[in-house]
Amino acid sequence: MKYRIENYECNVVIEKKNNKNTYIRVKENNTILVTTHYLVTKKQIMELLENNEAFILRSLKRLEKKEERNDKFLLLGKEYNVIVLANSKIEIIGNNIYVPNTKKLDNWLSKQMKDLFLKRLDYYYNLFEEDIPYPNLRIRKMKTRWGVCNRKNTTVTLNSELLKYDITKLDYVIVHELSHFIHFNHSKNFWNLVSKYCPDYKKIRKELRD
């Protein structure tokens, strides 16, 4: 049974029980659940829906806003559904990440990113056999670059968008920028050095471009 209200086309599910009263509940996917007595007719149910349109419409709009808050995002190459639940702690269960609000999610992601980027930078810095300075780490969103090496102030800047990709992309960019402390160009010697610590750099570089 279908019921249309403004721009919503609803599917009406009728459950008949030995009830004295009739109950209306609006559920997800534009579903209206009507629980009523066995003797109540479809015509009576339609009249009941028409008399309660204001309640039904408010419920549909509230559910729609809730669905809009449940977004998707990428974390280290994996897609998660963001489920906003008041008073919940931030935790990942399966393909879902449960958060109390989006601001706390942003703060959580920022901390995760700083910890991970610094950990991977430390790992490759210690792996390098060449004499390179220990760089200051900066993280920011960049439109045209994945990373920047500034030899003057000994700084490596990484693109925050790297958090969305699998960790091989982050590792490649770190190796790339650390290699610039030895070769401040893209010469054959530079790429040989990158290859020493990231043998699959050509494949990874192509994936970042696509």
C-alpha positions in Angstrom: 0.0 0.0 0.0 1.4 3.4 -1.1 0.8 6.8 0.4 2.1 10.1 -1.0 2.7 13.2 1.1 4.4 16.2 -0.5 7.6 14.8 -2.2 7.6 11.6 -0.3 6.2 8.3 -1.6 5.8 6.0 1.4 5.3 2.3 1.7 2.6 1.6 4.2 3.0 -1.6 6.1 -0.1 -2.8 8.0 0.1 -5.1 11.0 -3.2 -6.3 12.3 -3.5 -7.5 15.8 -6.1 -7.7 18.5 -5.5 -4.0 19.4 -8.1 -1.6 20.7 -6.1 1.3 19.3 -4.3 2.1 16.1 -0.6 3.2 16.2 1.4 4.9 13.4 5.2 4.7 13.3 7.4 6.3 10.7 10.5 4.2 10.0 13.5 4.4 7.7 13.2 4.2 3.9 10.0 6.2 3.9 8.1 3.3 5.6 4.9 3.9 7.6 4.1 1.1 10.0 0.4 1.0 11.0 -0.5 -1.4 13.8 -4.3 -1.8 14.1 -7.2 -4.1 14.8 -8.2 -6.9 12.5 -11.5 -5.2 11.6 -10.1 -1.8 10.6 -10.5 -1.3 6.8 -8.0 0.2 4.4 -10.3 3.2 3.9 -10.2 3.9 7.7 -6.4 3.6 7.6 -6.1 6.1 4.8 -8.3 8.5 6.7 -6.1 8.1 9.7 -3.0 8.8 7.7 -4.6 11.9 6.2 -5.6 13.1 9.7 -2.0 12.7 10.9 -0.1 14.1 7.9 1.6 16.8 10.0 3.1 14.2 12.3 4.1 11.9 9.4 5.8 14.7 7.5 7.8 15.9 10.6 9.0 12.3 11.2 10.0 11.8 7.5 12.0 15.1 7.5 13.7 14.2 10.8 14.7 10.8 9.5 16.0 12.4 6.3 18.3 14.7 8.2 19.6 11.8 10.2 20.5 10.0 7.0 22.2 13.0 5.7 24.4 13.1 8.8 25.5 9.5 8.1 28.2 10.2 5.6 31.1 8.2 4.2 34.8 8.9 4.4 38.1 7.2 3.5 40.7 6.3 6.1 43.9 4.6 4.9 42.3 3.4 1.7 39.2 1.9 3.4 35.7 3.4 3.1 33.7 3.8 6.3 30.1 4.9 7.1 30.0 7.8 9.6 27.2 7.1 12.1 26.4 10.0 14.4 25.0 8.9 17.7 24.7 11.3 20.6 26.8 10.4 23.7 28.7 7.7 21.9 32.4 7.2 22.0 34.4 7.2 18.8 35.0 3.6 17.7 35.3 1.7 14.5 33.1 -1.5 14.2 33.3 -3.2 10.8 32.7 -0.7 8.1 31.1 1.9 10.5 32.7 4.6 12.6 30.4 5.8 15.4 30.9 9.4 16.6 29.0 11.7 19.0 29.4 14.6 16.5 31.4 15.6 13.5 33.6 18.1 15.4 34.9 15.4 17.7 35.4 13.2 14.6 37.6 16.0 13.0 39.6 16.3 16.3 40.1 12.5 16.5 41.2 12.3 12.8 43.6 15.2 13.3 45.3 13.3 16.2 45.4 10.0 14.4 47.0 11.7 11.4 49.7 13.5 13.4 50.6 10.3 15.3 50.7 8.2 12.1 52.6 10.7 9.9 55.2 11.3 12.6 55.6 7.5 13.2 56.1 6.8 9.5 58.5 9.8 9.1 60.6 8.5 12.1 60.6 5.0 10.6 62.0 6.1 7.2 64.4 8.7 8.7 66.0 5.9 10.8 66.0 3.6 7.7 68.0 6.1 5.6 71.7 5.2 5.5 72.5 8.6 3.9 73.3 11.6 6.2 70.1 13.7 6.3 68.9 16.1 8.9 65.9 15.2 11.1 63.1 17.3 9.6 60.3 19.3 11.3 57.0 17.8 10.3 54.1 20.0 9.0 50.8 18.8 7.8 48.3 20.8 5.7 45.9 20.3 2.9 47.5 21.1 -0.5 45.9 21.2 -3.9 48.8 20.4 -6.2 51.4 18.6 -4.1 51.5 15.5 -2.0 54.6 16.7 -0.1 57.2 19.5 0.1 60.8 19.4 1.3 62.3 22.7 2.5 66.0 22.3 3.0 66.5 25.9 4.3 64.4 25.4 7.4 64.7 21.5 7.4 61.0 21.0 7.1 58.9 18.3 5.4 55.3 19.2 4.7 52.8 16.4 4.0 49.4 16.7 2.4 46.6 15.8 4.9 44.7 14.1 2.1 47.2 11.3 2.3 45.2 10.0 5.3 42.6 8.8 2.9 44.9 6.5 1.0 46.5 3.2 1.9 49.8 3.6 3.8 52.0 2.8 0.8 51.1 6.2 -0.6 52.1 8.0 2.6 55.4 6.0 2.8 56.3 6.9 -0.8 55.8 10.6 -0.3 57.9 10.6 2.9 60.7 8.7 1.1 60.4 11.2 -1.8 60.7 14.2 0.4 63.5 12.8 2.5 65.4 12.0 -0.7 65.3 15.7 -1.6 67.7 16.4 1.3 70.3 14.5 -0.8 69.2 15.4 -4.3 67.2 18.6 -4.6 66.0 17.7 -8.1 64.4 14.9 -10.0 67.6 13.5 -11.6 68.3 9.9 -12.2 70.3 9.8 -8.9 67.3 11.1 -7.1 65.0 8.4 -8.4 67.6 5.7 -7.7 67.6 6.9 -4.1 63.8 6.8 -3.9 63.9 3.3 -5.4 66.3 2.1 -2.7 63.7 2.7 0.0 60.5 2.4 -2.0 61.1 -0.1 -4.8 57.4 0.1 -6.1 57.5 3.9 -6.3 56.6 4.0 -10.0 53.4 2.0 -9.4 52.5 4.1 -6.4 53.3 7.3 -8.1 51.0 6.4 -11.0 48.2 5.5 -8.6 48.4 8.9 -6.9 48.2 10.6 -10.3 45.1 8.6 -11.4 
